[in-house]
């Protein structure tokens, strides 16, 4: 199983603990190091690989399944995101499945807020300031981390939030032959008020 992008091992580590042979891919060395810490020094799985998901360092047809969870698409533009899906399709065996779990444009239209904050512990506060263009489906977020001394560190990033229809078309263009949509990972019906889960067959 391929977890791409795996981040700090949120999914790869418990899946490996459950007995799956998981390979996690991410281009953040810091997140991969945290995933290794969470897995434990003696763990055979997951295998963790530092790589860009546009160029996966695996042979064709290497995996039975792939996961792209928690809104891990949308940061490269429509064409490059389709290329990511095409690259995932390349490393899947015939009949293999990709599971995508993500925010979608119609849900964000219903739930968008322009500010938010979260306490992170150790006296730190994370503030978010957001804009959203519902026509283009583009969000811009500025995150500011404030430590207990009052020092601030900010970063800004954009993401394209696709509609279900757009993602299904992208998957078809990437070589997937069948797609099914759900509202969650338990198989609930997809609706504008649910998250989007797509199961796509290679």
N, C-alpha and C positions, 0 to 999 in steps of 0.2 A: 504494500500500500504506500502511496506517495502523498505526503502532506505538504502542500505548496500554496502559499508560503506558510511555514510552520511557526514563525515567531519564536516565542520563548517556550514552546512545547505544550501549549494549552491543550492541544488535542493529541499530538504525537506521543507524549509521555504516557497518558492513561491508556491509549490504545495499545501501546507496546506492553504495558503492564497487564493488559487483558489477553495478551497472547498473539497479537498481530505483529507481523514483520513490517515495521514502518520505517520508511526513509523520509526524513524531514529536510526540506530545502528552504533556505532563506539567505538573503544577501547581507544581513546584519550580523556581524561577528559577535556583537554584544548580546543580541537575543539568542544566538546559538549557544553561547557560553552559559547563559542562564538555563537554556533547555538541557544542557549537559549536567548542570548542577542539580536540576530537578529530577533527571533520570537516575542519577547516581553513578559513581565512578565505575562500578562493576557491571553496569547494565549492557547487555549485548545489543539491545534495541531500545529506542530508535537509533538508527544511523542518521547522523546529522551532517549535512553538506552545505558548505558556503557557496552559493551559486545564484545567478539571476534566473528567474523563471522564464525569461525569454530565450535562454540557451541552456537547457537542462543537460547536465553531463552524464546522460544515460543512453544506452542503446535503444533502438526501436523495440517496442513491445516488451518492456522490462517489468511492467506492473499490471496487477489485476484490477486495481482501483486507484482512484486519486481523489483527494479532498481539497477544496478551496473554500475555506470557511471564514465567516465573520468579516464580510466585506473586504476581501483581499484583492479584488479587481477594481479598476476604475482610475488608476493613477497614471496611466500611460497614454490615454487617448484611445479612440475607438479602434483604429487600425492596429496599434500595438497590443491592445488588450485581446483582439481577435488572434493575433500572432501567438500570444501566451496560450490561449485555448488550443491553437493548432499544435503548439509544442507539447502540451499535455497529451493531446490525442496521439501524437507520434510515439510517446513512451508507453502508452496503454496497449495491452494485448487486444486482439479482435474480440469484441463482446465485453470488454472492460468498461467500467462505469466511472464517471466523474460526478461527484456531489458538490454542488455550489450552494452555500448559504450566505445570503447577503441582504442588505437594505435595498429597496427598490424605489423608484421615483414616486410612484403613487402613494406609498406609505409615507414618504418624507414630506410630501405635500400636506398630508393630514397632521403630521406630528412635529414639523419643524419649529424650533425655537432658536432665537439668535444669540442667546447666552446660556452658559451653564457653568457649574463649578463642582468640584469633588475634593474631599479631604483625602490625602494620600498617606497620612501617618507621618510621624516624626516632625509634626508641626508644618507640613507642606500643604499647599493649596494649589490645585490646578484649575485655572480659569479658561473657558473657551468662548471665543467670539466668532460668530458664524454668519455667512451670507449664503443664499440659495437662489439660483436662477431656475425656476421650475420648467421653463421652456427648453433650455439646454440641458437641464439635469445636472448642473455643475454646482458643487458646494466649495466654498473657501472657508477654512478654519484657521484661526490663530489661537494657539495654545500658549498660555503663559504659566510657568511654574514659579510660585512664590515660596521661598523657604522661610523658616521661622525668624530669620534675621531681616526679612523684608526684601531680600535680593530677588530679582526677576530674571527669568530666561524664557525667551519667546521663540516660537517657530510658526511658520504659516505653510499650509499645503492645500492643494486643490484635489478634488475627486469628482469623477463622472459617476452619477448615480443612474444606472440604466433602468428602463422599464423591463418587465418580464418579456414582452414581445421582442425588444431589442436584443436581450441576451439569448433568447431562443434562436433568433436569426444569426447571431454571431457564432453560436455553437454549431449550427448547420454549416455555416461557411468554413468552420474550422475542421469539419470532417466527422462530426457526430451525427449519427443516423436517426436517433430517437431521443426525444426529451419529454420528461414529465415534470409538472410543477406541483409543489406542495406549499402549505403555509407554515410548516415547521418540520423539524427532524423526526417527528413522530408520525408524519403522514397526514396531518390535517389539511383540509382544502385550502388552496391559495385564494386570497382575497386582498382587496386594497388595504385592509387593516391588519394584515399579517406580514411577517417577514417572508422572504422568497427563498424557497429551496428548489433547486432544479437537479434532477437525476438525468444525466445524459449518457447514452450508450455509444461506445466506439463502433 
